[in-house]
Amino acid sequence: MLAVVVSFDRLPPRMLGCYGDDSVWTPAFDQLAAEGVVFDRHYCEFLGTSGRHAWWDGRLQRRSGEPQSPHETLAVLLTRAGVETHLLAERGADADVPLPEDFGTLDMVGGRDGLQAAADEVPFARLIDAAVETLASEASGRGQRLIWLKSRGVPMPWIPPRDVLTEAAGEEGESSAASGQAADEDPATTADDRGRELLDLLETSDAERAFDDPRLSFTDQQTLRDIYAVYVELIDRHLVRLLEALDPIRERQPCLLIVTAARGQALGERSGLLRDAPGLVQPTTLADDVAQAPLLVRLDPAGRLGRSGALVQTVDLPATLLDWFDVSRPDSFDGASLLPFVRAESAAERESIRLQAEDGSRSVLTRDYQLIVEPDDAGERVRLFVRPDDPWAIRDAAAESPDEVERLRALLDT
């Protein structure tokens, strides 16, 4: 019995074809989506840096000062049950999600990014190389095993190899990632090319805040997103090799494959909306562009196919793995197994989930609303957004629905 998890620290679902983006070429993600279940409302539980993560201990982030009792982690519970745990991680993949210390085997892989790198040298390519080699030992179907591939996802700054950018330019006729550069010119080396200037901006500034630069035009912002999309397509190109390596294995033994991310990524879309309509509220930390993450689950022998609109979170992943290996879930775990959704069994859906951010922001999300409470100079700011109509959280509906604000605030403070 085998479980394989591919996790990205950051990867926005809206950049994947299976989540509705038909401008980004992601056939591997789309194939996995067609063979399993796509969770459309999967969210992080905490945005920020911490010494722990829900993936490893199955617990929601506690508010500052709230006591947390001693607790056994996912890896400890699986190891005790006779499950071999193997973590493969990119070097440097611990800025957002720290590495656990209790997997039975930990292998770190290198690689390099940037214009001078080759497509097969980027860290995710090397991670897949290591995974394919590890999976070769699964041909005999030995025991029970969890293999976890931990990637940064799209790196900061998101600068793909020169050859990949040039290839994208050739496929488009004119490269959106090179801001209109002709297909037979090199977007990475033309001195007066605006795309080259934007690559320089990514290299020399805080890429996280690049979209806040007032010097950037709408076209510039779109070019930065196009460059980001090129790196997503590069990840997809290597992911297909993992799917191919798993094909013979899933014919011989039960196999669970989960591809997910800890969080999304802000790419300037909200800033553009606010610039065009200045009466809207300012961006918030816990809107969907950052708080929502992809989650694709494939089960062999064949599980359910399709999509799920259930509210699920990163904290549900360890509970799912315990369920897969038939290990009892401790009461101290906050998450719930996702396997009933994948097996087409009866599953109780949550009415709400809660999110937190390092800056003190808190949120409760239901099918119809999202309430966000943020600290400010006056103490706190409370805003209400209608879901799913306002995923960017830019139209405050608190004044029109005071009763809903009161109800959700009580739920958040419970």
C-alpha positions in Angstrom: 0.0 0.0 0.0 1.5 3.3 -1.1 0.7 7.0 -0.6 2.5 9.7 -2.6 2.1 13.4 -1.7 3.4 16.2 -3.8 3.2 19.4 -1.9 4.1 23.0 -3.0 4.6 25.7 -0.4 3.0 28.1 -2.9 1.0 27.5 -6.0 -2.2 29.4 -6.9 -5.0 27.1 -8.2 -6.2 29.8 -10.7 -3.0 29.2 -12.7 -4.0 25.6 -13.5 -6.1 24.5 -16.3 -8.2 22.1 -14.1 -9.2 25.2 -12.0 -10.4 27.1 -15.0 -7.3 28.8 -16.5 -7.3 27.9 -20.2 -4.3 30.2 -21.0 -1.8 28.1 -19.0 -0.7 24.7 -20.4 -0.9 22.2 -17.5 -1.7 18.8 -19.0 -0.3 16.8 -16.1 -2.4 18.6 -13.5 -5.4 18.3 -15.8 -4.8 14.6 -16.3 -4.7 14.0 -12.6 -7.9 16.1 -12.2 -9.6 13.9 -14.8 -8.6 10.7 -12.9 -9.5 11.8 -9.4 -11.3 14.5 -7.4 -10.7 18.2 -7.6 -11.4 20.1 -4.4 -12.6 23.6 -5.4 -12.7 25.1 -1.9 -9.5 24.0 -0.3 -7.9 26.6 2.0 -4.9 27.1 4.2 -5.4 27.4 8.0 -2.6 29.8 8.7 -0.7 32.4 6.6 2.7 33.2 7.9 5.9 31.6 9.2 5.7 29.3 12.2 7.8 26.5 13.8 5.1 24.0 12.9 2.6 23.3 10.2 -0.8 21.5 10.0 0.6 19.0 7.4 2.9 17.5 10.0 0.9 17.7 13.2 -2.8 17.8 12.1 -3.6 20.8 14.2 -5.0 24.2 13.5 -2.9 27.2 14.5 -3.8 28.3 18.0 -4.2 32.0 18.8 -1.3 33.7 20.5 -1.1 32.6 24.2 -3.5 29.7 23.8 -2.1 26.6 25.3 -1.2 23.6 23.1 -1.0 20.2 24.7 1.7 17.6 23.9 0.9 15.8 20.7 2.2 13.0 18.4 2.8 13.9 14.8 1.7 12.3 11.6 5.1 10.7 11.0 5.4 9.3 14.5 1.9 7.7 14.3 2.6 6.2 10.9 6.0 4.8 11.9 4.5 3.2 15.0 1.9 1.5 12.8 4.7 0.0 10.5 4.4 2.6 7.7 7.7 3.6 6.2 7.9 7.4 5.9 10.2 9.1 3.3 10.4 12.8 2.7 12.1 14.2 -0.4 12.5 18.0 -0.2 14.0 20.7 -2.3 16.8 22.6 -0.5 15.5 25.9 0.7 11.9 24.6 0.8 11.4 25.6 4.4 10.8 29.4 4.2 7.0 29.0 4.3 6.5 25.5 5.6 9.2 24.2 7.9 10.6 20.7 7.4 9.5 18.0 9.8 12.1 16.3 11.9 10.5 12.9 12.4 10.2 11.2 9.0 12.0 7.9 8.8 14.1 9.1 5.8 14.8 12.6 4.7 16.6 13.3 1.4 17.4 16.9 0.3 17.8 17.6 -3.4 19.5 20.6 -5.0 19.1 22.3 -8.4 19.2 25.9 -9.5 16.9 28.6 -10.8 17.4 31.6 -13.0 18.0 32.4 -16.7 21.3 30.4 -16.8 19.8 27.2 -15.5 18.6 24.4 -17.8 15.0 23.1 -17.7 16.2 19.8 -16.1 18.3 21.6 -13.5 15.5 23.5 -11.6 14.9 22.1 -8.1 11.5 20.6 -9.0 13.0 18.6 -11.8 15.7 17.2 -9.5 12.9 16.4 -6.9 11.0 14.4 -9.5 14.3 12.7 -10.5 14.7 11.6 -6.9 11.1 10.5 -6.6 11.2 8.4 -9.8 14.4 6.6 -8.5 12.7 6.0 -5.1 9.5 4.7 -6.8 11.6 2.1 -8.7 11.9 0.2 -5.5 8.0 0.0 -5.3 7.8 -2.5 -8.2 7.7 -5.3 -5.7 5.0 -3.6 -3.6 6.9 -3.8 -0.4 5.0 -3.0 2.8 3.3 0.2 3.5 5.0 3.4 2.5 4.4 7.2 2.4 6.6 9.1 0.0 6.2 12.9 0.4 7.7 15.3 -2.2 8.0 18.8 -0.7 8.6 21.6 -3.2 8.7 25.4 -2.9 6.5 25.5 -5.9 7.1 28.6 -8.0 10.1 30.2 -6.4 10.7 33.8 -5.4 11.6 35.4 -7.7 9.9 33.4 -10.4 12.6 33.5 -13.1 12.5 30.5 -15.5 15.5 29.3 -17.5 16.3 31.2 -20.6 15.6 28.3 -22.9 12.1 27.9 -21.4 11.3 31.6 -21.9 12.5 31.4 -25.5 10.5 28.3 -26.1 7.4 30.0 -24.7 8.1 33.0 -27.0 8.3 30.6 -30.0 5.0 28.9 -29.2 3.2 32.2 -28.8 4.6 33.7 -31.9 5.5 36.6 -29.7 6.3 36.0 -26.1 3.9 37.5 -23.5 6.7 36.7 -21.1 9.0 39.0 -23.1 6.5 41.8 -23.5 5.9 41.5 -27.2 9.4 40.4 -28.3 9.5 38.8 -31.7 9.7 35.0 -31.6 13.2 34.9 -33.3 14.7 37.2 -30.7 16.0 36.2 -27.3 13.8 37.8 -24.6 16.4 37.3 -21.9 19.2 39.2 -23.6 17.7 42.0 -25.7 19.0 45.1 -23.9 16.0 47.4 -24.5 13.3 44.8 -24.0 10.8 45.7 -21.4 10.5 42.0 -20.5 14.2 42.0 -19.6 13.7 45.0 -17.4 10.9 43.2 -15.6 13.1 40.2 -15.1 15.6 42.6 -13.6 12.9 44.0 -11.3 12.1 40.5 -10.1 15.8 39.8 -9.4 16.6 43.0 -7.6 13.4 43.7 -5.6 11.0 41.9 -3.3 9.1 39.8 -5.8 6.3 39.5 -3.2 5.6 43.2 -3.6 6.5 43.7 -7.2 2.9 44.2 -8.2 2.6 47.2 -5.8 5.3 49.1 -7.7 3.4 52.3 -9.1 5.8 52.3 -12.1 4.2 49.2 -13.5 1.6 49.5 -16.1 -1.3 47.1 -16.5 0.7 45.5 -19.4 3.7 45.2 -17.1 1.7 43.4 -14.5 0.3 41.0 -17.0 3.8 40.3 -18.3 4.9 39.4 -14.7 2.0 37.0 -14.5 2.9 35.5 -17.9 6.4 34.9 -16.6 5.0 33.2 -13.6 2.8 31.1 -15.8 5.9 29.9 -17.7 7.3 28.5 -14.5 4.0 26.8 -13.7 4.1 25.1 -17.1 7.7 24.0 -16.3 6.5 22.4 -13.1 3.8 20.6 -15.0 6.3 19.4 -17.6 8.2 17.5 -14.8 5.1 16.4 -12.9 4.1 14.2 -15.9 7.2 12.1 -15.3 6.0 11.3 -11.8 2.6 10.2 -13.2 4.3 7.9 -15.7 6.4 6.4 -12.9 3.3 5.6 -10.9 1.3 4.0 -13.7 2.8 0.4 -13.3 2.7 0.7 -9.5 -1.0 1.6 -9.3 -1.8 -1.5 -11.3 -0.2 -3.7 -8.7 -1.1 -2.2 -5.4 -3.5 0.3 -3.8 -2.1 3.8 -4.4 -3.2 7.2 -3.1 -1.8 10.3 -4.9 -2.3 13.8 -3.5 -1.1 17.0 -5.1 -1.7 20.1 -3.1 -0.2 23.4 -1.9 0.0 25.2 1.5 -1.2 28.5 0.0 -1.8 30.4 -3.1 0.1 33.5 -4.3 -1.0 37.2 -4.8 -0.2 38.2 -8.4 -1.6 41.7 -8.6 -5.1 41.0 -9.8 -6.7 42.6 -6.8 -4.5 45.7 -7.1 -5.6 46.1 -10.7 -9.3 45.8 -9.7 -8.8 48.5 -7.0 -7.0 50.8 -9.3 -9.8 50.6 -11.8 -12.5 51.1 -9.1 -11.0 53.1 -6.2 -14.2 52.9 -4.2 -13.6 49.3 -3.4 -12.0 48.2 -0.1 -8.3 47.7 0.1 -6.7 44.3 -0.3 -6.9 41.9 2.6 -4.5 39.1 3.6 -7.0 36.3 3.7 -8.7 36.6 0.3 -8.8 33.7 -2.1 -5.7 34.6 -4.2 -3.5 33.9 -1.2 -5.6 31.7 1.1 -6.9 29.2 -1.5 -4.7 26.3 -2.6 -5.1 23.5 -5.1 -6.0 20.0 -3.9 -6.2 17.0 -6.3 -6.7 13.5 -5.0 -6.5 10.2 -7.0 -7.3 6.9 -5.6 -6.5 3.4 -6.9 -8.3 1.1 -7.2 -10.6 3.6 -8.9 -12.2 6.1 -6.6 -14.7 8.7 -7.4 -14.1 11.1 -10.3 -15.3 14.7 -10.4 -15.2 17.8 -8.3 -16.1 18.6 -4.7 -17.3 21.9 -3.3 -16.8 20.9 0.3 -14.9 23.3 2.6 -11.6 21.6 3.3 -8.2 22.7 4.7 -4.6 21.9 4.8 -5.2 20.4 8.3 -7.2 17.6 6.6 -4.2 16.1 4.8 -2.7 14.2 7.8 -6.1 12.8 8.8 -6.5 11.6 5.3 -3.2 9.8 5.3 -4.0 8.1 8.7 -7.3 6.9 7.2 -5.5 5.5 4.1 -3.1 3.4 6.2 -5.9 2.5 8.7 -4.3 4.2 11.6 -6.6 5.6 14.3 -6.8 9.4 14.3 -6.1 10.9 17.7 -8.7 13.2 19.2 -6.0 16.0 19.3 -6.0 16.0 15.4 -8.2 18.9 14.2 -8.6 17.7 10.6 -10.9 15.1 9.0 -10.2 12.5 6.3 -11.0 13.4 2.7 -11.3 9.8 1.6 -15.1 9.6 2.0 -15.3 12.3 -0.7 -13.0 10.4 -2.9 -14.6 7.0 -2.3 -18.1 8.4 -2.9 -19.1 7.5 0.6 -21.4 9.5 2.8 -19.4 12.5 4.2 -20.5 15.2 6.5 -19.5 18.6 5.1 -18.3 21.5 7.3 -20.6 24.5 7.6 -17.6 26.8 8.1 -13.8 26.9 8.4 -11.5 29.4 10.1 -8.3 31.0 8.8 -5.6 33.1 10.5 -2.7 35.2 9.4 0.6 36.2 11.0 -0.4 39.8 11.0 -3.3 39.0 13.4 -6.1 38.8 10.8 -8.7 36.2 11.4 -11.5 34.9 9.2 -14.5 32.5 9.1 -15.6 31.2 5.8 -19.0 29.6 4.9 -20.6 28.7 1.6 -22.2 32.1 1.4 -20.0 34.5 3.3 -16.5 35.4 4.5 -16.0 37.5 7.6 -12.6 39.0 8.0 -11.4 40.7 11.2 -8.1 42.6 10.9 -6.2 44.7 13.4 -5.9 48.4 12.8 -5.0 51.6 14.6 -8.5 51.8 16.1 -8.4 48.2 17.4 -9.9 46.1 14.6 -11.7 46.3 11.3 -14.6 43.9 10.6 -15.6 43.3 7.0 -18.0 40.9 5.3 -17.8 39.6 1.7 -20.4 37.6 -0.2 -19.1 34.3 -1.5 -18.6 33.0 -4.1 -19.5 36.2 -5.9 -16.5 38.2 -4.4 -13.5 35.9 -4.2 -11.1 38.9 -4.2 -12.7 40.3 -1.0 -13.1 43.8 -2.4 -16.8 44.6 -1.8 -17.6 45.0 1.9 -21.2 44.0 2.6 -21.1 44.4 6.4 -23.3 47.4 6.4 -26.1 45.6 4.5 -26.0 42.4 6.6 -25.4 43.3 10.2 -27.1 40.2 11.5 -24.8 38.0 9.4 -21.8 39.9 10.8 -23.0 39.3 14.3 -23.6 35.6 13.7 -20.2 35.0 12.0 -18.3 37.0 14.6 -19.7 34.8 17.3 -18.7 31.8 15.3 -15.2 33.1 14.8 -14.7 33.9 18.5 -16.0 30.5 19.7 
